[in-house]
């Protein structure tokens, strides 16, 4: 399950480094069970800081996740360089060639097992991990710190932020305390807890090297640490010296796939919003500001390289290179060349800070922006929009919204109707299928041009359709009489 994007390997956890105790006096966890500030400041110079309190708190909350992908039959295309010659010595010259010489065959994929980490965020069994830890799983097995095992189900996942929410049926589970990641400071000591390289229940340490790092096309406001990250700790916890969660470990920056000293975690303030969205809507409500741009200093440097002298009135902020048509920024009057310096009273000096703020918002939320135009300060109020250009809630429906029960067709039904596959509607309970007029006994052959062989195929079709702007299913099939028909199912409430 190794994930490398622009040389970012799957981020997995922090390996211990040696660091000084200087200036630690203000970072000690002030509880009756933790070491006192006096005790820590009296430690011999050059010795590692005592982080046992944080480790004791965090270890029970971090789990081992096993992702099993079962063996499957898949159709693959292949080329046989001799097939066309022996079947047609003229190589299809007279029109007998087919599909550019490509043929199809069924192959059996091997069973695959991979592993990662997760963090228990509530005592009733909700666990946060990375999307790439659970992606493609047929079975998810969660092992707790005390070696108890549970089967898990996926509540929701988001590829853009690389976060996923899963659930196990447990009670009174040890849940981590989540803290405000905006309060994290560069230079602050942190621990990472997880299962690197198959070494379960591992604690490693480092410091916060930077904040609001822009990394690839996904999360653009990452916490950077100087810690070693290795395979197996994706989804693990990054905690402060109080043992409170500040981020979910997600990736490393490496040209080799192994650690070279830069690790990245998704801040908890972004995680909290994603978790709430997945619970409530089934998908992340992603707000869009409607601009494309870059850091001011980067823009100025690029113009200087071209021989242009640029004076924007500041060297900090976000230079707007393009305003998206019909977007929130255009509606508020922003233009190309403006420089955003402040959002909701918070200074923004680089693009990662802006995206970190917007990632915590939803379509329909209003934000106050301060910007410079021709070096003059201006303000505007923006109403953020979704990816479809409006402020409506986007919901990912599941098969339950259809209000029906299904089963793959029997061999007898296949023979009598001369079909090779299909899903039979065995019960109508209400919901979208009843509204569309689909009767009990109807056999679904295709939904939005995808073949329906299993209930999982239908679930995937509903999920894909619900993420589009129109949220429509075109259901084609056959009645028990053999008559063909189709229905239009509207997933979205009018």
C-alpha angles and dihedrals in degrees: 000000000000110000120202119177115170086342094313108137121200106288113234121163146314123276117214121267131183116250139166126265092221114128093009094123093097098046101062118120105247104217132122092250096048127082115273123246089246092054092049095045089051092058115118113270114264095023120126117262117257105251097165093115092057091045093050091053098044104040098072091051097056119084139195114240123201116197114201121192110190126223111272140183112245133181113233133181122230138172125234108196092199101042097083093044096054095039092043117011089200090061095237092306090140094049100271094113116104133207094349092293093303122135133190131227139168118252131185113233117216122250110262130204125187135164144213142152138266140187126233107229100175134032092236093066111272111148130188121211139145122291091232091056093062101026113127094005120158090182131020121197120189121199118194127215089262090054096252111146130217137176112238135206127206114247093183143323137206121204095193095060092028090231130134134183118213132176136215125190100247137127133214091010120170105262125193122238110245117215135191108278091199087073093059113114131209109255093029115138116244140179129218119207125194148088111296119182091351093304100132124211095016124167120199133172145218142132134267104265099183143342136225094026115176108225121182121297097319129064108004101190107058131164108238122209131185089228128122112254123198139178115287101039099084106133094021125137128269106199137179126234090278090060091248120143115253100162150356113244109239118158150353132225107235141138092207104041091249129092122286096169107282121102130169135207134190109244118245093236089064091041092054093054093047092049092050092049094048091050095046105032107014091237137054116270098224116198120209125205093194104233140106117210151125142230112295094235091052091050093048092048092050091051092049089055087057090051095255122135111218128190113180095164092252141045093212129071140048120307111213108225095172137009114215115236113255090002129135094263094051091049089054093050101253117152141195109281095033117127119219111214105163139027122192091341093309119119115235118199101166140025094254090062092052094049090046090057095045091047088066092054134081132217108279094033115126123224131188115229130195114199142164124239116182086348091300119122117241136170133213139175116228128197105211119228135205127245090273091058098252138086100247122127111256112216129191106218122207128210090272090073089068091066096219143100123233142190135181111265118263125245090251092055091048090054096045094048096034094237131135100211144354147139118257119215101228099173138018113205100167129273131099098334092054089048089053092050098244108158132215110270095033111136115220113215102168138012117195088342094306118121115244109218100142139021086251089062089055092047090053092048091051091048093050094046094048091057092059126084097248097040095205132152119205102204116197124183150113134282120230087258091061095252114138122229147154139215136199114228118196110207095184121077113238 
